[in-house]
């Protein structure tokens, strides 16, 4: 009993790190068939630990051999997910000045340049009126450099005229997504990972699936204007919302990019 209540700082840190790891795994697998496999493995692991605690030696050994012997099979089954997980971890901007200063908010307003949400709203209003299709990705903590390399690099101050020229239907830049970092357009014609979740309504086209896909794999947020309906969608963590109230949408953007 005394061992159970002997809870140290390292125990708390251990639980925290495991929780973070499980969160990233869940975020990676959410909405895919692989999540069911992961839950099955987690159940077997918990049963194994329970049999060890209850000293059920035979069943514990069987489950232990099953888990250890299945490592190679799991690597094969989860090959794509493991690759994406390592990519997600490896592309997090732990050392970037912007994200370091986010932890020191009292310095942020003096040194960093935040994305101008009003420019985005005004541009989306125009796109909605003219039913101009647009997909804008706002980088947050996770670096999107691995996506920028799939398109055309740019380093231009964000403004409405620039966005209009990019998404003009006859512009060679309007295909794909545009990535914004801080208050700069850093890439156009970017190819995004497409979500293949069967739960996504069939009325959603490739642009919607790409926005959902990148928001599932990273913490980026997306603004999307439908060229069929002119509706403005806000996509975050694989979930989307339609917005008709521009002031509400502006507040949402400001809150999430802080």
C-alpha positions in Angstrom: 0.0 0.0 0.0 2.8 2.4 0.8 4.4 1.7 -2.6 1.1 2.7 -4.2 0.9 6.1 -2.6 4.6 6.8 -3.1 4.0 9.1 -6.0 7.0 11.2 -7.1 7.6 14.0 -9.6 9.1 11.5 -12.1 5.9 9.4 -11.9 3.8 12.5 -12.8 6.2 13.3 -15.7 6.0 9.8 -16.9 2.2 9.9 -17.0 2.3 13.3 -18.8 4.7 12.1 -21.5 2.6 8.9 -22.1 -0.5 11.1 -22.3 1.1 13.3 -24.9 2.3 10.3 -26.9 -1.2 8.8 -26.9 -2.7 12.1 -28.0 -0.4 12.3 -31.0 -1.2 8.7 -31.9 -4.9 9.3 -31.6 -4.7 12.4 -33.7 -2.7 10.5 -36.3 -5.1 7.6 -36.5 -8.4 9.3 -35.9 -10.9 8.6 -38.6 -9.0 5.7 -40.2 -9.4 2.0 -40.1 -6.0 1.8 -38.2 -7.7 3.3 -35.1 -9.6 0.0 -34.6 -6.4 -2.0 -34.8 -4.7 0.3 -32.3 -7.6 0.0 -29.8 -7.3 -3.8 -30.1 -3.6 -3.7 -29.4 -4.2 -1.4 -26.5 -6.8 -3.8 -25.1 -4.4 -6.7 -25.3 -1.6 -4.7 -23.6 -3.9 -3.8 -20.7 -5.0 -7.4 -20.4 -1.3 -8.4 -20.3 -0.5 -5.9 -17.5 -3.6 -7.1 -15.6 -2.6 -10.7 -15.8 0.9 -9.7 -14.5 -0.6 -7.9 -11.5 -2.9 -10.9 -10.8 0.1 -13.3 -11.3 -1.7 -15.3 -13.9 1.5 -16.7 -15.2 0.4 -18.8 -18.2 -2.0 -16.2 -19.7 0.5 -13.4 -19.0 3.2 -15.3 -20.9 0.9 -16.0 -23.9 -0.1 -12.3 -24.2 3.5 -11.2 -23.7 4.7 -13.5 -26.5 1.8 -12.3 -28.7 2.8 -8.7 -28.2 6.5 -9.1 -28.6 6.2 -11.5 -31.6 3.8 -9.2 -33.4 6.2 -6.1 -33.5 7.3 -6.8 -37.0 3.7 -7.4 -38.2 2.7 -4.1 -36.5 5.4 -2.2 -38.3 4.2 -3.6 -41.6 0.5 -2.8 -40.8 1.2 0.7 -39.5 3.9 1.6 -42.0 2.2 4.7 -43.3 1.0 5.8 -39.9 4.5 5.4 -38.4 5.9 7.5 -41.2 3.4 10.2 -40.7 3.8 10.1 -36.9 7.6 10.6 -37.2 7.0 13.3 -39.8 4.6 15.1 -37.4 7.1 15.0 -34.5 10.0 15.9 -36.7 8.4 18.9 -38.3 7.3 20.6 -35.0 8.9 24.0 -34.7 10.2 23.5 -31.1 13.1 25.8 -31.8 11.4 28.5 -33.9 11.5 31.9 -32.4 7.8 32.4 -33.0 6.7 29.3 -31.0 9.2 30.0 -28.3 7.8 33.5 -27.8 4.3 32.0 -27.7 5.3 30.6 -24.4 6.3 34.2 -23.4 3.2 36.1 -24.4 4.3 39.3 -22.7 7.0 39.6 -25.4 4.9 38.3 -28.3 3.2 41.6 -29.3 6.6 43.4 -29.3 8.6 41.1 -31.4 6.4 38.7 -33.5 4.3 39.5 -36.5 0.9 37.9 -36.2 -1.2 37.0 -39.2 -3.7 39.8 -40.0 -7.0 38.1 -39.6 -9.0 41.0 -41.0 -7.2 40.7 -44.4 -8.1 37.1 -44.5 -11.8 37.9 -43.7 -12.0 40.6 -46.3 -10.4 38.4 -49.0 -12.8 35.5 -48.2 -15.8 37.9 -48.4 -14.8 38.8 -51.9 -14.2 35.2 -52.8 -17.6 34.2 -51.4 -19.4 36.9 -53.4 -17.7 35.9 -56.7 -17.7 32.2 -55.8 -14.0 32.0 -56.2 -12.6 28.8 -54.9 -9.8 29.3 -52.3 -7.8 27.2 -49.8 -5.7 29.1 -47.3 -3.6 27.2 -44.8 -2.4 29.0 -41.6 0.8 27.5 -40.1 0.8 27.3 -36.3 3.2 25.2 -34.2 3.9 22.3 -36.7 6.3 23.4 -39.5 4.8 23.0 -43.0 8.1 23.1 -44.8 7.6 19.5 -46.0 4.4 20.8 -47.8 5.9 24.0 -49.0 8.4 22.0 -51.0 5.5 20.5 -53.0 4.5 24.0 -54.4 6.0 27.3 -55.3 7.9 29.1 -52.6 7.1 32.8 -52.0 7.9 35.4 -49.4 5.4 38.2 -49.8 3.6 40.4 -47.3 0.0 39.3 -46.8 -2.5 41.6 -48.5 -5.9 41.3 -50.2 -4.6 42.1 -53.7 -2.0 39.3 -53.4 -4.6 36.8 -52.4 -7.0 37.9 -55.2 -4.2 37.5 -57.8 -3.3 34.1 -56.5 -6.9 32.7 -56.5 -8.0 34.4 -59.7 -9.4 31.5 -61.8 -7.1 32.2 -64.7 -4.0 32.5 -62.5 -1.4 29.7 -62.7 -1.1 29.9 -58.9 -4.8 29.2 -58.0 -4.4 25.4 -58.1 -3.7 23.8 -54.8 -3.3 25.6 -51.4 -1.6 28.8 -50.3 0.3 28.6 -47.0 0.6 31.6 -44.7 3.3 31.9 -42.0 3.0 34.8 -39.6 1.9 37.6 -41.9 3.6 36.3 -45.1 2.5 34.2 -48.0 5.3 31.6 -48.1 4.0 29.2 -50.7 1.3 28.7 -53.4 0.1 25.7 -55.5 0.9 23.4 -52.5 -0.2 19.8 -52.6 -1.8 18.7 -49.4 -2.4 15.2 -48.0 -6.0 14.2 -48.8 -8.2 12.7 -46.2 -9.7 9.4 -47.2 -12.2 9.0 -44.4 -15.4 7.3 -45.6 -17.4 9.5 -43.2 -16.6 12.7 -45.1 -19.8 13.6 -47.1 -19.7 12.8 -50.8 -20.6 16.4 -51.6 -17.2 17.5 -50.4 -14.7 17.8 -53.2 -10.9 17.4 -53.3 -10.3 20.9 -51.8 -12.3 20.0 -48.7 -10.6 16.7 -48.3 -7.2 18.3 -48.6 -8.1 20.9 -45.9 -9.3 18.2 -43.6 -6.3 16.0 -44.4 -3.7 18.7 -43.5 -5.6 19.7 -40.3 -5.6 16.0 -39.2 -1.9 15.5 -39.7 -0.7 18.9 -38.4 -2.1 21.7 -36.1 -2.6 24.0 -39.1 -6.0 25.7 -39.6 -7.6 26.2 -43.0 -9.9 28.7 -44.5 -11.8 27.4 -47.5 -14.2 29.1 -49.9 -16.4 26.8 -52.1 -16.5 27.8 -55.8 -19.9 26.0 -56.1 -21.7 27.7 -53.2 -19.4 30.5 -52.0 -19.6 29.1 -48.5 -16.7 29.8 -46.1 -15.5 26.8 -44.1 -13.1 26.9 -41.1 -11.2 23.6 -40.7 -9.3 22.6 -37.6 -8.2 19.2 -36.2 -10.1 17.5 -39.0 -13.4 19.2 -38.1 -15.0 21.9 -40.2 -17.5 24.6 -39.5 -19.4 26.9 -42.0 -19.4 30.6 -41.1 -21.7 33.3 -42.3 -20.9 35.7 -39.5 -17.7 37.3 -40.5 -17.1 39.0 -37.1 -17.4 35.6 -35.4 -15.0 34.0 -37.8 -12.5 36.8 -37.3 -12.6 36.2 -33.5 -12.1 32.5 -34.1 -9.1 33.1 -36.2 -7.5 35.6 -33.8 -8.0 33.1 -30.9 -6.5 30.2 -32.7 -3.4 31.9 -34.2 -2.3 33.6 -30.9 
